[in-house]
Amino acid sequence: MKNTKLAFFAGAAALVCLAPHAHAQSADALIDKLVDKGILTESEAKDLREESDKDFKTAFQAKSGMPDWVTGYKISGSFRGRFEHYSGDNDFAIDRERWRYRLLVGLTVNLEDNLEAGFRLGSGDPKGSAGNPLSQNSTLQDNWSDKNIYIDTAYGKWTPIHSGNWMLSTTVGKMENPFNFTPMVFDQDLTPEGGAIQSGFTFNDQQAIAFTGAAFVLDEEQNSTHDPFMYGGQMLWNAKWAPKWSSTLGLGAFAIVNPEQLTTANVTLINQGNTRQQVLYTPPSGTPSTLYSLKYNYTPIIADASVTYTADSFPFYNGAFPIKFSGEYMNNPGAPANNNAYWVGVMFGKSGTKKTWDISYRYEYLEADAWYDQLVDDDNAVYYPGNPANYGNTGYSTLGYYGGTNVKGHLVKFNYSFTDSLTFSCTCFINDLIDSSGLVPVAGLPIGKSSAAIHFMADMMWKF
């Protein structure tokens, strides 16, 4: 038995040294199997893991030429092709079709002492002098012209505590959104800039809590010391009540500081909906101009909850089948009216691995001043038959389809994963304005009777 154990031990070590590229998965799996068979003790397994880690690190540094403190790196990304269609009931609504793609490529570098740095590049159409913060889609147009690539994320992360039941990490830079809210609060393509802290505590296998706090810069004003920024926090409670039943409960709050600086001239404006007012601005050149700034403060309180039942199986589905009921509510005390929002929905299944799928439905009601309109889902679009009040004929807003607030409607979505890396999706928004009474005509055209719109998207996405 002793000779057999030594042979397995030596063989495992040799395999690890000969195949450092498969180290993380193959070595640990082999060691665990030897422990399960009683060939290795836990102490011997620990020694082998430490030795294999040392050999892997030596081989990795020799092959990559990276410094001693670099322990690994990962290249990842995705490519998505999209067909997109808009249509509206209004007599002046023009049916639109676009063919688009999105490319994301990123690098994550792991360092000693629980440090991480990374970046991701993304394609995208320009919006004003910069990229679109709500979309990395590039439109097929302009005689096959070359397309733009932007910095989608660039960050540094430190996780000083990640042992036992506690976790604590901090991130600075341009990052993936650390908050766990739906697109009613943050568009899924937003990558905010600033700093964030995330922490969590796991009580046991059934109960855990997580906290996220962040402060993000919205703009830098050259001629003012009152830069607009956003800060806020979120608490989540995740629970598993039985083998087939689980739930989440969340509560969060945000505040935008110096919202009056978020004018039509200072920041990229894509969505519509918020109440704005005219302000007279005199730039350094001395020539006064009229701008449109936010009229109210945005300090929303947000609550969300979900309950999931997981069935053992379901026809034409690979694996356990989840059924999830969810809802979210938001109130902005910074505005005197039109300051509430909510959505309710259900999702059957969960795509992402081979031969899995999901189909979901939600109804959303997002009033005009429930939240800052430039941060919410831009795909949740409606037809504007006129300019919002106080915009006048500045050219900022015209007839057309826009996302943002002051929107109510339905969303139906279907996803099917052919493989772990290839997923097909169909998404359909059916929306209308909540209140169109304040709209003013554009270039003398009548407002018309309808703002109803359908936004349909068909996607094919490859992940790598």
Order of alpha helices (4+ residues) and beta strands (2+ residues): alpha-alpha-alpha-beta-beta-beta-beta-beta-beta-beta-beta-beta-beta-beta-beta-beta-beta-beta-beta-beta-beta-beta-beta-beta-beta-beta
